[in-house]
Structures are given as C-alpha cells and as structure tokens.
Amino acid sequence: MEETLLDIKTVYQCNCCLGCKTLHPQASVIRLNNTHVTQHSIRFDFYTVLLIENDTADTSCCGGKYYDFSTATMVFLPPRQAFDIDRHRVLPRQGWLLAFHPELLCGTALEKTIHHYSFFSYQKEEALHLSLREKNKIVTCLQETDEELHHPIDRYSRILISRYIGLLLEYCNRFYERQFITRENTNKTLIRQTDNLLQAYIDSGNLRNGIFPTSKYCAEHLKLSVAYFKDLLRFETGKTPEEYFQFKRLELAKKMLSDKNETPAHIASWLGFSNLQQFCFIFKKITGLAPNEYRLAQN
C-alpha cells in the first residue's frame, strides 16, 4: 500500500529527507532544489516556514490572485500541520525551508511572542505573496540565520538563532499588513458579507435564545481560517469579532429605536441582551443617551 503521508519527527530527519547537513539539532535552513517527495503530503513536528519561488511554479493553489504580487509565496506551518502544494507536488521545486523546533525557543524572547504570529494558523490558501524586494529581504534573513547555524554551537546560539527567526517573522507581519492593503477591495467585500451574515443571524431570532455567532461560525461561512478572519476584521475595522458584533447590535438597536415602534424591552430581548438594564447601561455608555432619550432625540 502506498504511503500517503511523510511524517517528519525531527529536524535531523527533515535534513536527511531533503539532502541537507544538520548544523543544529533544533533548527535548519534548507535550499529547496527539485526536491522529490513521493508521498502525497508532508507533516513536520516543528515550526516550518516555506518560501516558494513562483517563477518555477503556479501557486494559485496558495490563494494567489491577480491583485497579489507573484515573485514568491510564503506558507507558515505550526507543528503537526500536514501540507502539500497541490495534488501533484508536496514541496516546491525551487525555494527555501526554515525549520525550528519549539524547544529551540525556550528561555528566549521569541518563546513569549511566537503565538502572536497568527499566520501560523492561516490556511494554505491565505499564504503571503511577495514582491521582489520583499522576497530579497526574506532571503537575506534566511541567509543570516543559516550563517549563524554554521557557527559552532555555544551559549549564544539559541539566542541569536531565535532573534534572526523573530526578525524574519516581523518582516512577514509587515508584508501581510501590506497584503491587506493591496487586497482592500476584496477585504471590503468580505466585510460586507460578514455584515450580511450577522444580519441574517440576528433575523433568525437566535439571539433571543442566548445563542451568539462565533468567530468560527463567521469564518466557516466566508471560507476563511478563524485566525485570518480575526486579523482581517481587526485590520479593516480596528475591532475584534466580539467588539464588531457588539457594534452591529447597537447600530441595529439605534435603527429599531428610530424606525420602529419597538419598546426598549423588546429590542433588548431580540438582540440578545440578558435584560433591559444591561441593554440600557451599554447603550448609554456607547451613545451617551438612554434608549428612550435617543428615540426622542431622533424624532
């Protein structure tokens, strides 16, 4: 029976499979060159960053569109995340692979901040697409990391390697933010779809039963990962999903107070507030007016 998954447990095993020397047992920078893997997918027991050089491959399967740069693509894999580029190839023909074990980060600054890099929880289709200048910057970071890996291991190795990796990840944060800017029109469409989704959820009457839409609910309907949905919403609105839903509820409450002959008690119940007092408190805190005062002011 053909093995469909290549399960790589250690950095050493990764180096052996991809034809690279092991310079450090917990980190490696590998130059990919016509890598041949027979399995249908690959899974690493450690963090993995892939830089795919697009001049040799079609990476539309990684979410690249006409409004994205196309020099290179980056995919970020957390430990135990299976991956393949498409049904024909597991790894890119040309590119780079950065591998680092979570234990490498123990006692370093990156150990405390690694969870802030939410793109490790993105789907493959939410990859980062780089310009030539951005690609060159990432390659420079990889080369500097590799240079440090070639230095004999001493008490500074863990700190310096983690700092180089942290610098690379910070550049990726910057480039993802730039990608949100270049995807502005698409993002606004997703926000409108989110608004329609929340409105339909409210119209269903679920809020009266105390059942609220979750980030997962919204992300699944938009065909996004939860992490990407949260980052997109924060970039476009400055709000978390919870804050944004609260904002939409209050906007609808204002509309109901202005356009309909609805009592504050009914509005509070329909919009899922636990009681009238909670609704009045939150409404006045945000608008500066109690619901009945707001209605009078509008009319």
Legacy VTK file of the C-alpha trace (Angstrom):
# vtk DataFile Version 3.0
C-alpha trace
ASCII
DATASET POLYDATA
POINTS 299 float
0.000 0.000 0.000
1.417 3.379 -0.980
2.309 5.659 1.925
0.430 8.949 1.558
1.924 10.989 4.430
5.578 11.724 5.136
5.672 12.261 8.899
8.899 14.034 9.887
9.589 13.960 13.607
12.929 15.759 13.955
14.963 18.476 12.271
17.648 15.851 11.616
15.136 13.634 9.798
13.993 16.667 7.786
17.580 17.367 6.743
18.106 13.745 5.726
14.926 13.671 3.620
15.787 16.930 1.863
19.505 16.361 1.431
20.881 18.873 3.897
23.563 18.648 6.587
22.463 19.018 10.201
24.250 22.019 11.706
21.948 22.328 14.717
19.566 19.640 16.064
16.704 22.111 16.529
16.909 24.435 13.514
17.743 24.291 9.829
17.662 26.452 6.713
17.273 24.290 3.609
17.609 25.424 -0.009
14.994 23.504 -1.982
16.090 22.439 -5.450
13.937 19.962 -7.393
13.066 18.204 -4.147
11.470 14.829 -4.776
8.993 13.509 -2.218
6.836 10.542 -3.250
4.185 10.927 -0.531
1.040 12.957 -1.165
1.531 15.215 1.861
4.128 16.049 4.488
3.885 16.818 8.206
6.542 18.277 10.482
6.688 18.019 14.284
8.081 21.568 14.447
7.506 25.053 13.052
8.114 25.287 9.316
8.288 28.317 7.030
8.233 27.721 3.275
9.359 30.261 0.701
8.097 29.189 -2.726
9.752 30.802 -5.710
6.943 31.433 -8.141
8.969 31.674 -11.314
9.040 27.885 -11.330
5.553 27.031 -10.078
1.919 28.043 -10.250
0.909 28.857 -6.681
-2.689 29.836 -7.338
-3.466 26.891 -5.043
-1.959 29.065 -2.276
-4.557 31.772 -2.836
-2.622 33.984 -5.249
-4.875 36.313 -7.269
-4.402 38.968 -9.932
-4.160 41.676 -7.266
-1.270 39.949 -5.447
2.471 40.072 -6.047
3.784 36.941 -7.713
7.561 36.808 -7.194
7.371 34.407 -4.244
4.891 32.910 -1.811
5.278 32.080 1.875
3.393 29.421 3.833
3.663 29.045 7.619
3.072 25.681 9.282
2.694 25.074 13.015
3.872 21.749 14.468
1.863 18.719 13.261
0.203 20.569 10.363
0.029 18.440 7.197
0.847 20.204 3.936
1.049 19.787 0.188
1.238 22.379 -2.583
-1.239 20.578 -4.811
-2.227 17.044 -5.790
0.914 16.730 -7.925
3.597 18.081 -5.564
4.226 18.141 -1.828
7.044 20.721 -1.779
8.087 23.433 -4.258
10.660 22.690 -6.938
12.565 25.848 -6.004
12.562 27.761 -2.741
13.611 27.706 0.905
12.501 25.886 4.022
13.107 27.143 7.552
12.585 24.563 10.298
12.790 25.265 14.025
11.675 23.173 16.962
9.594 24.819 19.731
12.233 23.774 22.277
14.758 25.987 20.498
12.750 28.968 21.763
12.828 28.004 25.454
14.104 30.902 27.532
14.193 33.312 24.577
12.083 36.386 23.832
10.519 34.577 20.878
9.098 31.918 23.199
6.814 34.598 24.687
5.754 36.085 21.346
5.562 33.147 18.922
1.794 32.842 19.481
1.386 36.452 18.310
2.269 35.401 14.762
-1.251 34.351 13.868
-0.311 33.492 10.277
0.901 30.112 11.576
-2.815 29.335 11.941
-3.782 30.501 8.444
-4.910 28.131 5.729
-2.611 27.412 2.801
-4.945 29.500 0.611
-4.205 32.515 2.840
-0.490 32.489 2.054
1.712 35.578 1.826
2.613 36.736 -1.695
5.816 38.739 -2.026
7.250 41.380 -4.322
10.846 41.028 -5.495
12.080 43.480 -2.845
10.186 41.636 -0.108
11.466 38.267 -1.304
15.041 39.532 -1.234
14.585 40.756 2.330
13.267 37.345 3.444
16.084 35.526 1.659
18.585 37.796 3.438
17.036 36.837 6.795
17.267 33.155 5.875
20.888 33.513 4.844
21.766 35.297 8.094
20.053 32.538 10.062
21.956 29.937 8.066
25.234 31.766 8.697
24.608 31.616 12.436
23.759 27.913 12.156
27.211 27.354 10.635
28.835 28.847 13.737
29.874 26.247 16.334
27.147 25.866 18.948
27.787 27.889 22.101
25.760 29.626 24.802
24.825 32.430 22.390
23.495 30.177 19.617
19.930 29.754 20.889
19.511 33.495 21.487
20.959 34.600 18.172
19.159 31.998 16.054
15.828 32.853 17.689
16.447 36.563 17.111
17.095 36.013 13.412
13.910 33.936 13.177
11.992 36.612 15.090
13.260 39.283 12.690
12.069 37.241 9.717
8.631 36.801 11.311
8.375 40.543 11.985
9.042 41.240 8.314
6.308 38.748 7.472
3.927 40.665 9.762
4.790 43.854 7.863
4.316 42.208 4.476
0.993 40.643 5.496
-0.226 44.092 6.519
0.823 45.397 3.111
-1.103 42.498 1.534
-4.241 43.520 3.417
-3.798 46.980 1.870
-3.382 45.672 -1.679
-6.430 43.447 -1.139
-8.537 46.382 0.045
-11.447 45.913 -2.370
-11.654 42.175 -1.739
-11.476 42.743 2.015
-14.318 45.263 1.916
-16.408 42.680 0.090
-15.668 40.197 2.878
-16.701 42.772 5.490
-19.995 43.319 3.644
-20.528 39.573 3.578
-19.825 39.495 7.310
-22.428 42.215 7.851
-24.993 40.259 5.826
-24.144 37.100 7.734
-24.586 38.808 11.110
-27.835 40.436 9.989
-29.224 37.088 8.852
-28.157 35.553 12.162
-29.966 38.274 14.102
-33.056 37.931 11.893
-33.131 34.214 12.687
-34.016 35.028 16.292
-31.130 33.017 17.726
-30.025 35.879 19.932
-33.249 35.655 21.937
-32.139 32.183 22.995
-28.710 33.428 24.029
-27.001 31.807 21.010
-24.391 34.174 19.564
-22.388 33.888 16.343
-18.792 32.856 16.925
-15.634 33.688 15.001
-15.611 30.088 13.775
-19.198 30.413 12.515
-18.349 33.535 10.507
-15.013 32.227 9.225
-16.526 28.957 8.005
-19.257 30.775 6.073
-16.643 33.044 4.483
-14.342 30.056 3.785
-11.544 31.597 5.854
-9.493 30.358 8.782
-10.520 31.789 12.142
-7.094 33.451 12.529
-7.262 35.128 9.115
-10.834 36.287 9.717
-9.860 37.880 13.030
-6.824 39.625 11.530
-8.803 40.844 8.521
-11.566 42.238 10.726
-9.080 43.936 13.035
-7.229 45.490 10.098
-10.379 46.769 8.376
-12.399 47.851 11.427
-9.974 48.025 14.360
-12.251 45.658 16.276
-12.203 42.088 17.481
-15.102 39.877 16.295
-16.779 40.310 19.680
-16.414 44.095 19.561
-17.638 44.216 15.979
-20.731 42.163 16.760
-21.484 44.401 19.716
-21.132 47.391 17.395
-23.558 45.847 14.856
-26.071 45.073 17.599
-26.017 48.658 18.835
-26.316 50.015 15.286
-29.397 47.854 14.792
-30.763 48.961 18.160
-30.448 52.599 17.037
-32.285 51.778 13.812
-35.071 49.966 15.643
-35.479 52.860 18.080
-35.638 55.350 15.208
-37.699 53.483 12.620
-39.943 51.129 14.547
-42.377 51.426 17.367
-40.446 48.886 19.408
-40.045 49.100 23.166
-36.532 49.042 24.643
-37.506 45.823 26.432
-38.384 44.116 23.149
-35.220 45.384 21.466
-33.122 44.158 24.392
-34.671 40.698 24.165
-34.450 40.474 20.345
-30.785 41.482 20.308
-29.797 39.011 22.999
-29.093 41.278 25.956
-29.607 39.445 29.227
-32.081 42.035 30.483
-33.343 45.577 29.899
-30.949 47.022 32.472
-27.910 45.610 30.686
-29.141 46.957 27.342
-29.785 50.421 28.748
-26.418 50.512 30.517
-24.423 49.511 27.423
-26.480 51.703 25.085
-26.000 54.797 27.246
-22.314 54.035 27.757
-21.772 53.996 23.982
-24.181 56.717 22.815
-24.380 58.932 25.882
-28.169 58.597 25.884
-30.633 56.123 27.344
-32.731 54.287 24.687
-35.854 56.396 25.275
-33.762 59.595 25.234
-32.182 58.503 21.954
-35.625 57.850 20.434
-36.854 61.285 21.457
-33.717 62.930 20.095
-34.132 61.150 16.741
-37.815 62.037 16.450
LINES 1 300
299 0 1 2 3 4 5 6 7 8 9 10 11 12 13 14 15 16 17 18 19 20 21 22 23 24 25 26 27 28 29 30 31 32 33 34 35 36 37 38 39 40 41 42 43 44 45 46 47 48 49 50 51 52 53 54 55 56 57 58 59 60 61 62 63 64 65 66 67 68 69 70 71 72 73 74 75 76 77 78 79 80 81 82 83 84 85 86 87 88 89 90 91 92 93 94 95 96 97 98 99 100 101 102 103 104 105 106 107 108 109 110 111 112 113 114 115 116 117 118 119 120 121 122 123 124 125 126 127 128 129 130 131 132 133 134 135 136 137 138 139 140 141 142 143 144 145 146 147 148 149 150 151 152 153 154 155 156 157 158 159 160 161 162 163 164 165 166 167 168 169 170 171 172 173 174 175 176 177 178 179 180 181 182 183 184 185 186 187 188 189 190 191 192 193 194 195 196 197 198 199 200 201 202 203 204 205 206 207 208 209 210 211 212 213 214 215 216 217 218 219 220 221 222 223 224 225 226 227 228 229 230 231 232 233 234 235 236 237 238 239 240 241 242 243 244 245 246 247 248 249 250 251 252 253 254 255 256 257 258 259 260 261 262 263 264 265 266 267 268 269 270 271 272 273 274 275 276 277 278 279 280 281 282 283 284 285 286 287 288 289 290 291 292 293 294 295 296 297 298
